[in-house]
Amino acid sequence: MPVSFRDAEPDDIPAILAIEQAAAMAAHWNAGQYKVRIQDRNVMVAEKNGEILGFLCVRVAAGDWEIENVVVDARLRRQGIGVGLMRALLEKWQAASGATILLEVRESNASARTLYEKCGLLEAGRRRGYYCNPSEDAILYTRHRQT
């Protein structure tokens, strides 16, 4: 059975938390924060045979879609799951007539940066010292709707 991509449901929260907590570079939120994002239909999951393999969270405001978290189970990285999540998000963004997708990522997170560039996001700037523990610059990425 292939991997499928869908909007998350409240029953997915324990699996999302487990994947997120195992990923040091992920943004760490509590179940209530995920519940709100799921109610707003702003969390997507990758699933195979009923198992959540990864997830992606966005925040939508005034046509801008900010990617806040993309996390794949560490055992399953580099198998196309992140690309699948990003492509599913891009389809949803285009169907909703979103204006811009944006995000920031640690400068040292080469695998995430490669993923974003592979999915058509372009480096757009830098926020010096944005991250703590350790202190590190954030690289900004964007993709604009083509009219």
CNS distance restraints for C-alpha pairs under 8 A (distance, minus, plus):
assign (resid   1 and name CA) (resid  48 and name CA) 6.82 0.50 0.50
assign (resid   1 and name CA) (resid  49 and name CA) 6.92 0.50 0.50
assign (resid   2 and name CA) (resid  48 and name CA) 6.45 0.50 0.50
assign (resid   3 and name CA) (resid  46 and name CA) 6.41 0.50 0.50
assign (resid   3 and name CA) (resid  47 and name CA) 5.53 0.50 0.50
assign (resid   3 and name CA) (resid  48 and name CA) 4.80 0.50 0.50
assign (resid   3 and name CA) (resid  81 and name CA) 7.77 0.50 0.50
assign (resid   4 and name CA) (resid  46 and name CA) 5.68 0.50 0.50
assign (resid   4 and name CA) (resid  47 and name CA) 5.30 0.50 0.50
assign (resid   4 and name CA) (resid  48 and name CA) 6.36 0.50 0.50
assign (resid   5 and name CA) (resid  44 and name CA) 6.80 0.50 0.50
assign (resid   5 and name CA) (resid  45 and name CA) 5.66 0.50 0.50
assign (resid   5 and name CA) (resid  46 and name CA) 4.64 0.50 0.50
assign (resid   5 and name CA) (resid  47 and name CA) 6.32 0.50 0.50
assign (resid   5 and name CA) (resid  84 and name CA) 7.39 0.50 0.50
assign (resid   5 and name CA) (resid  85 and name CA) 6.59 0.50 0.50
assign (resid   5 and name CA) (resid  88 and name CA) 6.65 0.50 0.50
assign (resid   6 and name CA) (resid  44 and name CA) 5.46 0.50 0.50
assign (resid   6 and name CA) (resid  45 and name CA) 5.62 0.50 0.50
assign (resid   6 and name CA) (resid  46 and name CA) 6.82 0.50 0.50
assign (resid   6 and name CA) (resid  47 and name CA) 7.97 0.50 0.50
assign (resid   7 and name CA) (resid  38 and name CA) 7.68 0.50 0.50
assign (resid   7 and name CA) (resid  41 and name CA) 6.30 0.50 0.50
assign (resid   7 and name CA) (resid  42 and name CA) 7.48 0.50 0.50
assign (resid   7 and name CA) (resid  43 and name CA) 5.88 0.50 0.50
assign (resid   7 and name CA) (resid  44 and name CA) 4.32 0.50 0.50
assign (resid   7 and name CA) (resid  45 and name CA) 6.21 0.50 0.50
assign (resid   8 and name CA) (resid  12 and name CA) 6.29 0.50 0.50
assign (resid   8 and name CA) (resid  38 and name CA) 5.99 0.50 0.50
assign (resid   8 and name CA) (resid  41 and name CA) 7.30 0.50 0.50
assign (resid   8 and name CA) (resid  43 and name CA) 5.45 0.50 0.50
assign (resid   8 and name CA) (resid  44 and name CA) 5.05 0.50 0.50
assign (resid   8 and name CA) (resid  45 and name CA) 5.60 0.50 0.50
assign (resid   9 and name CA) (resid  13 and name CA) 7.49 0.50 0.50
assign (resid   9 and name CA) (resid  38 and name CA) 6.26 0.50 0.50
assign (resid   9 and name CA) (resid  39 and name CA) 8.00 0.50 0.50
assign (resid  10 and name CA) (resid  35 and name CA) 6.19 0.50 0.50
assign (resid  10 and name CA) (resid  38 and name CA) 6.72 0.50 0.50
assign (resid  12 and name CA) (resid  16 and name CA) 6.17 0.50 0.50
assign (resid  12 and name CA) (resid  52 and name CA) 7.48 0.50 0.50
assign (resid  13 and name CA) (resid  17 and name CA) 6.02 0.50 0.50
assign (resid  13 and name CA) (resid  31 and name CA) 6.47 0.50 0.50
assign (resid  13 and name CA) (resid  34 and name CA) 6.86 0.50 0.50
assign (resid  13 and name CA) (resid  35 and name CA) 7.35 0.50 0.50
assign (resid  14 and name CA) (resid  18 and name CA) 6.22 0.50 0.50
assign (resid  14 and name CA) (resid  31 and name CA) 7.83 0.50 0.50
assign (resid  15 and name CA) (resid  19 and name CA) 6.27 0.50 0.50
assign (resid  15 and name CA) (resid  52 and name CA) 6.31 0.50 0.50
assign (resid  16 and name CA) (resid  20 and name CA) 6.04 0.50 0.50
assign (resid  16 and name CA) (resid  52 and name CA) 7.38 0.50 0.50
assign (resid  16 and name CA) (resid  54 and name CA) 7.28 0.50 0.50
assign (resid  16 and name CA) (resid  55 and name CA) 6.82 0.50 0.50
assign (resid  17 and name CA) (resid  21 and name CA) 5.87 0.50 0.50
assign (resid  17 and name CA) (resid  30 and name CA) 7.68 0.50 0.50
assign (resid  17 and name CA) (resid  31 and name CA) 7.27 0.50 0.50
assign (resid  18 and name CA) (resid  22 and name CA) 6.39 0.50 0.50
assign (resid  19 and name CA) (resid  23 and name CA) 6.67 0.50 0.50
assign (resid  19 and name CA) (resid  53 and name CA) 7.96 0.50 0.50
assign (resid  19 and name CA) (resid  54 and name CA) 6.99 0.50 0.50
assign (resid  19 and name CA) (resid  71 and name CA) 7.12 0.50 0.50
assign (resid  19 and name CA) (resid  72 and name CA) 7.02 0.50 0.50
assign (resid  19 and name CA) (resid  73 and name CA) 5.53 0.50 0.50
assign (resid  19 and name CA) (resid  74 and name CA) 7.92 0.50 0.50
assign (resid  20 and name CA) (resid  26 and name CA) 6.17 0.50 0.50
assign (resid  20 and name CA) (resid  27 and name CA) 7.63 0.50 0.50
assign (resid  20 and name CA) (resid  28 and name CA) 6.71 0.50 0.50
assign (resid  20 and name CA) (resid  71 and name CA) 6.49 0.50 0.50
assign (resid  21 and name CA) (resid  26 and name CA) 7.77 0.50 0.50
assign (resid  21 and name CA) (resid  28 and name CA) 6.88 0.50 0.50
assign (resid  22 and name CA) (resid  73 and name CA) 7.96 0.50 0.50
assign (resid  22 and name CA) (resid  74 and name CA) 7.70 0.50 0.50
assign (resid  23 and name CA) (resid  71 and name CA) 7.31 0.50 0.50
assign (resid  23 and name CA) (resid  74 and name CA) 7.37 0.50 0.50
assign (resid  26 and name CA) (resid  69 and name CA) 6.36 0.50 0.50
assign (resid  26 and name CA) (resid  70 and name CA) 7.48 0.50 0.50
assign (resid  26 and name CA) (resid  71 and name CA) 6.76 0.50 0.50
assign (resid  27 and name CA) (resid  68 and name CA) 7.42 0.50 0.50
assign (resid  27 and name CA) (resid  69 and name CA) 6.22 0.50 0.50
assign (resid  29 and name CA) (resid  33 and name CA) 6.14 0.50 0.50
assign (resid  29 and name CA) (resid  34 and name CA) 7.08 0.50 0.50
assign (resid  30 and name CA) (resid  34 and name CA) 6.64 0.50 0.50
assign (resid  31 and name CA) (resid  35 and name CA) 6.09 0.50 0.50
assign (resid  32 and name CA) (resid  36 and name CA) 6.39 0.50 0.50
assign (resid  33 and name CA) (resid  37 and name CA) 6.49 0.50 0.50
assign (resid  34 and name CA) (resid  38 and name CA) 6.00 0.50 0.50
assign (resid  34 and name CA) (resid  43 and name CA) 7.92 0.50 0.50
assign (resid  35 and name CA) (resid  39 and name CA) 6.13 0.50 0.50
assign (resid  36 and name CA) (resid  40 and name CA) 6.32 0.50 0.50
assign (resid  37 and name CA) (resid  41 and name CA) 6.26 0.50 0.50
assign (resid  37 and name CA) (resid  42 and name CA) 5.16 0.50 0.50
assign (resid  37 and name CA) (resid  43 and name CA) 6.19 0.50 0.50
assign (resid  37 and name CA) (resid  57 and name CA) 7.56 0.50 0.50
assign (resid  37 and name CA) (resid  59 and name CA) 7.88 0.50 0.50
assign (resid  38 and name CA) (resid  42 and name CA) 5.64 0.50 0.50
assign (resid  38 and name CA) (resid  43 and name CA) 5.42 0.50 0.50
assign (resid  42 and name CA) (resid  57 and name CA) 5.76 0.50 0.50
assign (resid  42 and name CA) (resid  58 and name CA) 5.32 0.50 0.50
assign (resid  42 and name CA) (resid  59 and name CA) 6.53 0.50 0.50
assign (resid  42 and name CA) (resid  60 and name CA) 7.66 0.50 0.50
assign (resid  43 and name CA) (resid  55 and name CA) 6.93 0.50 0.50
assign (resid  43 and name CA) (resid  56 and name CA) 5.64 0.50 0.50
assign (resid  43 and name CA) (resid  57 and name CA) 4.47 0.50 0.50
assign (resid  43 and name CA) (resid  58 and name CA) 6.52 0.50 0.50
assign (resid  44 and name CA) (resid  55 and name CA) 5.52 0.50 0.50
assign (resid  44 and name CA) (resid  56 and name CA) 5.26 0.50 0.50
assign (resid  44 and name CA) (resid  57 and name CA) 6.56 0.50 0.50
assign (resid  44 and name CA) (resid  85 and name CA) 7.23 0.50 0.50
assign (resid  44 and name CA) (resid  89 and name CA) 7.65 0.50 0.50
assign (resid  45 and name CA) (resid  52 and name CA) 6.57 0.50 0.50
assign (resid  45 and name CA) (resid  53 and name CA) 7.37 0.50 0.50
assign (resid  45 and name CA) (resid  54 and name CA) 5.74 0.50 0.50
assign (resid  45 and name CA) (resid  55 and name CA) 4.21 0.50 0.50
assign (resid  45 and name CA) (resid  56 and name CA) 6.44 0.50 0.50
assign (resid  45 and name CA) (resid  85 and name CA) 7.19 0.50 0.50
assign (resid  46 and name CA) (resid  52 and name CA) 5.82 0.50 0.50
assign (resid  46 and name CA) (resid  53 and name CA) 5.37 0.50 0.50
assign (resid  46 and name CA) (resid  54 and name CA) 5.21 0.50 0.50
assign (resid  46 and name CA) (resid  55 and name CA) 6.05 0.50 0.50
assign (resid  46 and name CA) (resid  81 and name CA) 6.90 0.50 0.50
assign (resid  46 and name CA) (resid  84 and name CA) 7.83 0.50 0.50
assign (resid  46 and name CA) (resid  85 and name CA) 6.58 0.50 0.50
assign (resid  47 and name CA) (resid  51 and name CA) 5.38 0.50 0.50
assign (resid  47 and name CA) (resid  52 and name CA) 4.54 0.50 0.50
assign (resid  47 and name CA) (resid  53 and name CA) 5.56 0.50 0.50
assign (resid  47 and name CA) (resid  54 and name CA) 7.47 0.50 0.50
assign (resid  48 and name CA) (resid  52 and name CA) 6.76 0.50 0.50
assign (resid  48 and name CA) (resid  53 and name CA) 7.17 0.50 0.50
assign (resid  53 and name CA) (resid  72 and name CA) 6.02 0.50 0.50
assign (resid  53 and name CA) (resid  73 and name CA) 5.57 0.50 0.50
assign (resid  53 and name CA) (resid  76 and name CA) 7.33 0.50 0.50
assign (resid  53 and name CA) (resid  81 and name CA) 7.69 0.50 0.50
assign (resid  54 and name CA) (resid  70 and name CA) 7.62 0.50 0.50
assign (resid  54 and name CA) (resid  71 and name CA) 5.44 0.50 0.50
assign (resid  54 and name CA) (resid  72 and name CA) 3.97 0.50 0.50
assign (resid  54 and name CA) (resid  73 and name CA) 5.66 0.50 0.50
assign (resid  54 and name CA) (resid  81 and name CA) 7.20 0.50 0.50
assign (resid  54 and name CA) (resid  82 and name CA) 7.55 0.50 0.50
assign (resid  55 and name CA) (resid  69 and name CA) 7.77 0.50 0.50
assign (resid  55 and name CA) (resid  70 and name CA) 5.90 0.50 0.50
assign (resid  55 and name CA) (resid  71 and name CA) 5.54 0.50 0.50
assign (resid  55 and name CA) (resid  72 and name CA) 6.50 0.50 0.50
assign (resid  55 and name CA) (resid  85 and name CA) 7.14 0.50 0.50
assign (resid  56 and name CA) (resid  67 and name CA) 7.54 0.50 0.50
assign (resid  56 and name CA) (resid  68 and name CA) 7.66 0.50 0.50
assign (resid  56 and name CA) (resid  69 and name CA) 5.46 0.50 0.50
assign (resid  56 and name CA) (resid  70 and name CA) 4.35 0.50 0.50
assign (resid  56 and name CA) (resid  71 and name CA) 6.46 0.50 0.50
assign (resid  56 and name CA) (resid  85 and name CA) 6.68 0.50 0.50
assign (resid  56 and name CA) (resid  86 and name CA) 7.85 0.50 0.50
assign (resid  57 and name CA) (resid  67 and name CA) 6.03 0.50 0.50
assign (resid  57 and name CA) (resid  68 and name CA) 5.51 0.50 0.50
assign (resid  57 and name CA) (resid  69 and name CA) 5.11 0.50 0.50
assign (resid  57 and name CA) (resid  70 and name CA) 6.58 0.50 0.50
assign (resid  58 and name CA) (resid  65 and name CA) 6.21 0.50 0.50
assign (resid  58 and name CA) (resid  66 and name CA) 5.31 0.50 0.50
assign (resid  58 and name CA) (resid  67 and name CA) 4.38 0.50 0.50
assign (resid  58 and name CA) (resid  68 and name CA) 5.32 0.50 0.50
assign (resid  58 and name CA) (resid  69 and name CA) 7.15 0.50 0.50
assign (resid  59 and name CA) (resid  65 and name CA) 5.69 0.50 0.50
assign (resid  59 and name CA) (resid  66 and name CA) 5.11 0.50 0.50
assign (resid  59 and name CA) (resid  67 and name CA) 6.56 0.50 0.50
assign (resid  59 and name CA) (resid  68 and name CA) 6.93 0.50 0.50
assign (resid  60 and name CA) (resid  64 and name CA) 5.70 0.50 0.50
assign (resid  60 and name CA) (resid  65 and name CA) 4.57 0.50 0.50
assign (resid  60 and name CA) (resid  66 and name CA) 6.39 0.50 0.50
assign (resid  61 and name CA) (resid  65 and name CA) 6.63 0.50 0.50
assign (resid  63 and name CA) (resid  97 and name CA) 7.47 0.50 0.50
assign (resid  63 and name CA) (resid  98 and name CA) 4.73 0.50 0.50
assign (resid  63 and name CA) (resid  99 and name CA) 4.95 0.50 0.50
assign (resid  63 and name CA) (resid 100 and name CA) 6.66 0.50 0.50
assign (resid  64 and name CA) (resid  98 and name CA) 6.23 0.50 0.50
assign (resid  64 and name CA) (resid  99 and name CA) 5.65 0.50 0.50
assign (resid  64 and name CA) (resid 100 and name CA) 4.79 0.50 0.50
assign (resid  64 and name CA) (resid 101 and name CA) 5.88 0.50 0.50
assign (resid  64 and name CA) (resid 102 and name CA) 7.37 0.50 0.50
assign (resid  65 and name CA) (resid  93 and name CA) 7.66 0.50 0.50
assign (resid  65 and name CA) (resid  98 and name CA) 6.97 0.50 0.50
assign (resid  65 and name CA) (resid  99 and name CA) 7.80 0.50 0.50
assign (resid  65 and name CA) (resid 100 and name CA) 6.07 0.50 0.50
assign (resid  65 and name CA) (resid 101 and name CA) 4.66 0.50 0.50
assign (resid  65 and name CA) (resid 102 and name CA) 6.27 0.50 0.50
assign (resid  66 and name CA) (resid 101 and name CA) 5.73 0.50 0.50
assign (resid  66 and name CA) (resid 102 and name CA) 4.82 0.50 0.50
assign (resid  66 and name CA) (resid 103 and name CA) 5.48 0.50 0.50
assign (resid  67 and name CA) (resid 101 and name CA) 7.19 0.50 0.50
assign (resid  67 and name CA) (resid 102 and name CA) 6.25 0.50 0.50
assign (resid  67 and name CA) (resid 103 and name CA) 5.23 0.50 0.50
assign (resid  68 and name CA) (resid 103 and name CA) 6.80 0.50 0.50
assign (resid  70 and name CA) (resid  82 and name CA) 7.26 0.50 0.50
assign (resid  71 and name CA) (resid  82 and name CA) 7.47 0.50 0.50
assign (resid  72 and name CA) (resid  76 and name CA) 6.75 0.50 0.50
assign (resid  72 and name CA) (resid  77 and name CA) 6.11 0.50 0.50
assign (resid  72 and name CA) (resid  81 and name CA) 6.96 0.50 0.50
assign (resid  72 and name CA) (resid  82 and name CA) 6.49 0.50 0.50
assign (resid  73 and name CA) (resid  77 and name CA) 6.55 0.50 0.50
assign (resid  76 and name CA) (resid  81 and name CA) 7.80 0.50 0.50
assign (resid  77 and name CA) (resid  81 and name CA) 7.16 0.50 0.50
assign (resid  77 and name CA) (resid  82 and name CA) 7.73 0.50 0.50
assign (resid  78 and name CA) (resid  82 and name CA) 7.90 0.50 0.50
assign (resid  80 and name CA) (resid  84 and name CA) 6.07 0.50 0.50
assign (resid  81 and name CA) (resid  85 and name CA) 6.20 0.50 0.50
assign (resid  82 and name CA) (resid  86 and name CA) 6.18 0.50 0.50
assign (resid  82 and name CA) (resid 115 and name CA) 7.26 0.50 0.50
assign (resid  83 and name CA) (resid  87 and name CA) 6.08 0.50 0.50
assign (resid  83 and name CA) (resid 115 and name CA) 6.56 0.50 0.50
assign (resid  83 and name CA) (resid 119 and name CA) 7.18 0.50 0.50
assign (resid  84 and name CA) (resid  88 and name CA) 6.09 0.50 0.50
assign (resid  85 and name CA) (resid  89 and name CA) 6.17 0.50 0.50
assign (resid  86 and name CA) (resid  90 and name CA) 6.13 0.50 0.50
assign (resid  86 and name CA) (resid 119 and name CA) 6.91 0.50 0.50
assign (resid  87 and name CA) (resid  91 and name CA) 6.23 0.50 0.50
assign (resid  87 and name CA) (resid 119 and name CA) 7.14 0.50 0.50
assign (resid  88 and name CA) (resid  92 and name CA) 6.31 0.50 0.50
assign (resid  89 and name CA) (resid  93 and name CA) 6.00 0.50 0.50
assign (resid  90 and name CA) (resid  94 and name CA) 6.06 0.50 0.50
assign (resid  91 and name CA) (resid  95 and name CA) 6.13 0.50 0.50
assign (resid  92 and name CA) (resid  96 and name CA) 6.17 0.50 0.50
assign (resid  93 and name CA) (resid  97 and name CA) 6.23 0.50 0.50
assign (resid  93 and name CA) (resid  98 and name CA) 5.17 0.50 0.50
assign (resid  94 and name CA) (resid  98 and name CA) 5.92 0.50 0.50
assign (resid  94 and name CA) (resid 145 and name CA) 7.60 0.50 0.50
assign (resid  97 and name CA) (resid 145 and name CA) 7.89 0.50 0.50
assign (resid  98 and name CA) (resid 145 and name CA) 6.93 0.50 0.50
assign (resid  99 and name CA) (resid 144 and name CA) 5.95 0.50 0.50
assign (resid  99 and name CA) (resid 145 and name CA) 5.23 0.50 0.50
assign (resid 100 and name CA) (resid 142 and name CA) 6.78 0.50 0.50
assign (resid 100 and name CA) (resid 143 and name CA) 5.62 0.50 0.50
assign (resid 100 and name CA) (resid 144 and name CA) 4.46 0.50 0.50
assign (resid 100 and name CA) (resid 145 and name CA) 6.06 0.50 0.50
assign (resid 101 and name CA) (resid 121 and name CA) 7.99 0.50 0.50
assign (resid 101 and name CA) (resid 142 and name CA) 5.42 0.50 0.50
assign (resid 101 and name CA) (resid 143 and name CA) 5.13 0.50 0.50
assign (resid 101 and name CA) (resid 144 and name CA) 6.49 0.50 0.50
assign (resid 102 and name CA) (resid 140 and name CA) 7.26 0.50 0.50
assign (resid 102 and name CA) (resid 141 and name CA) 5.53 0.50 0.50
assign (resid 102 and name CA) (resid 142 and name CA) 4.32 0.50 0.50
assign (resid 102 and name CA) (resid 143 and name CA) 6.58 0.50 0.50
assign (resid 103 and name CA) (resid 140 and name CA) 5.79 0.50 0.50
assign (resid 103 and name CA) (resid 141 and name CA) 5.42 0.50 0.50
assign (resid 103 and name CA) (resid 142 and name CA) 6.69 0.50 0.50
assign (resid 104 and name CA) (resid 138 and name CA) 5.63 0.50 0.50
assign (resid 104 and name CA) (resid 139 and name CA) 5.39 0.50 0.50
assign (resid 104 and name CA) (resid 140 and name CA) 4.43 0.50 0.50
assign (resid 104 and name CA) (resid 141 and name CA) 6.21 0.50 0.50
assign (resid 105 and name CA) (resid 109 and name CA) 6.90 0.50 0.50
assign (resid 105 and name CA) (resid 112 and name CA) 7.53 0.50 0.50
assign (resid 105 and name CA) (resid 113 and name CA) 7.31 0.50 0.50
assign (resid 105 and name CA) (resid 138 and name CA) 5.20 0.50 0.50
assign (resid 105 and name CA) (resid 139 and name CA) 5.35 0.50 0.50
assign (resid 105 and name CA) (resid 140 and name CA) 6.66 0.50 0.50
assign (resid 106 and name CA) (resid 131 and name CA) 7.22 0.50 0.50
assign (resid 106 and name CA) (resid 136 and name CA) 6.63 0.50 0.50
assign (resid 106 and name CA) (resid 137 and name CA) 6.21 0.50 0.50
assign (resid 106 and name CA) (resid 138 and name CA) 4.77 0.50 0.50
assign (resid 106 and name CA) (resid 139 and name CA) 6.27 0.50 0.50
assign (resid 107 and name CA) (resid 136 and name CA) 6.92 0.50 0.50
assign (resid 107 and name CA) (resid 137 and name CA) 5.80 0.50 0.50
assign (resid 107 and name CA) (resid 138 and name CA) 5.57 0.50 0.50
assign (resid 107 and name CA) (resid 139 and name CA) 5.63 0.50 0.50
assign (resid 109 and name CA) (resid 113 and name CA) 6.30 0.50 0.50
assign (resid 110 and name CA) (resid 114 and name CA) 6.07 0.50 0.50
assign (resid 111 and name CA) (resid 115 and name CA) 6.26 0.50 0.50
assign (resid 112 and name CA) (resid 116 and name CA) 6.25 0.50 0.50
assign (resid 113 and name CA) (resid 117 and name CA) 6.18 0.50 0.50
assign (resid 114 and name CA) (resid 118 and name CA) 6.00 0.50 0.50
assign (resid 115 and name CA) (resid 119 and name CA) 6.35 0.50 0.50
assign (resid 116 and name CA) (resid 120 and name CA) 6.56 0.50 0.50
assign (resid 116 and name CA) (resid 121 and name CA) 5.41 0.50 0.50
assign (resid 116 and name CA) (resid 122 and name CA) 7.79 0.50 0.50
assign (resid 116 and name CA) (resid 141 and name CA) 7.75 0.50 0.50
assign (resid 117 and name CA) (resid 121 and name CA) 5.01 0.50 0.50
assign (resid 117 and name CA) (resid 122 and name CA) 6.16 0.50 0.50
assign (resid 117 and name CA) (resid 123 and name CA) 7.99 0.50 0.50
assign (resid 120 and name CA) (resid 143 and name CA) 6.77 0.50 0.50
assign (resid 121 and name CA) (resid 141 and name CA) 5.83 0.50 0.50
assign (resid 121 and name CA) (resid 142 and name CA) 5.21 0.50 0.50
assign (resid 121 and name CA) (resid 143 and name CA) 4.83 0.50 0.50
assign (resid 122 and name CA) (resid 141 and name CA) 5.22 0.50 0.50
assign (resid 122 and name CA) (resid 142 and name CA) 5.42 0.50 0.50
assign (resid 122 and name CA) (resid 143 and name CA) 6.30 0.50 0.50
assign (resid 123 and name CA) (resid 139 and name CA) 6.96 0.50 0.50
assign (resid 123 and name CA) (resid 140 and name CA) 5.80 0.50 0.50
assign (resid 123 and name CA) (resid 141 and name CA) 4.45 0.50 0.50
assign (resid 123 and name CA) (resid 142 and name CA) 6.63 0.50 0.50
assign (resid 124 and name CA) (resid 139 and name CA) 7.60 0.50 0.50
assign (resid 124 and name CA) (resid 140 and name CA) 5.30 0.50 0.50
assign (resid 124 and name CA) (resid 141 and name CA) 5.20 0.50 0.50
assign (resid 124 and name CA) (resid 142 and name CA) 6.29 0.50 0.50
assign (resid 125 and name CA) (resid 139 and name CA) 5.99 0.50 0.50
assign (resid 125 and name CA) (resid 140 and name CA) 4.98 0.50 0.50
assign (resid 125 and name CA) (resid 141 and name CA) 7.22 0.50 0.50
assign (resid 126 and name CA) (resid 137 and name CA) 6.67 0.50 0.50
assign (resid 126 and name CA) (resid 138 and name CA) 5.57 0.50 0.50
assign (resid 126 and name CA) (resid 139 and name CA) 4.60 0.50 0.50
assign (resid 126 and name CA) (resid 140 and name CA) 5.61 0.50 0.50
assign (resid 127 and name CA) (resid 137 and name CA) 5.58 0.50 0.50
assign (resid 127 and name CA) (resid 138 and name CA) 5.01 0.50 0.50
assign (resid 127 and name CA) (resid 139 and name CA) 6.53 0.50 0.50
assign (resid 127 and name CA) (resid 140 and name CA) 7.46 0.50 0.50
assign (resid 128 and name CA) (resid 136 and name CA) 7.11 0.50 0.50
assign (resid 128 and name CA) (resid 137 and name CA) 4.51 0.50 0.50
assign (resid 128 and name CA) (resid 138 and name CA) 6.54 0.50 0.50
assign (resid 129 and name CA) (resid 135 and name CA) 5.66 0.50 0.50
assign (resid 129 and name CA) (resid 136 and name CA) 4.94 0.50 0.50
assign (resid 129 and name CA) (resid 137 and name CA) 4.62 0.50 0.50
assign (resid 129 and name CA) (resid 138 and name CA) 7.22 0.50 0.50
assign (resid 130 and name CA) (resid 135 and name CA) 7.20 0.50 0.50
assign (resid 130 and name CA) (resid 136 and name CA) 6.21 0.50 0.50
assign (resid 130 and name CA) (resid 137 and name CA) 5.31 0.50 0.50
assign (resid 130 and name CA) (resid 138 and name CA) 5.65 0.50 0.50
assign (resid 131 and name CA) (resid 135 and name CA) 5.22 0.50 0.50
assign (resid 131 and name CA) (resid 136 and name CA) 5.06 0.50 0.50
assign (resid 131 and name CA) (resid 137 and name CA) 6.29 0.50 0.50
assign (resid 131 and name CA) (resid 138 and name CA) 6.78 0.50 0.50
assign (resid 132 and name CA) (resid 136 and name CA) 6.56 0.50 0.50
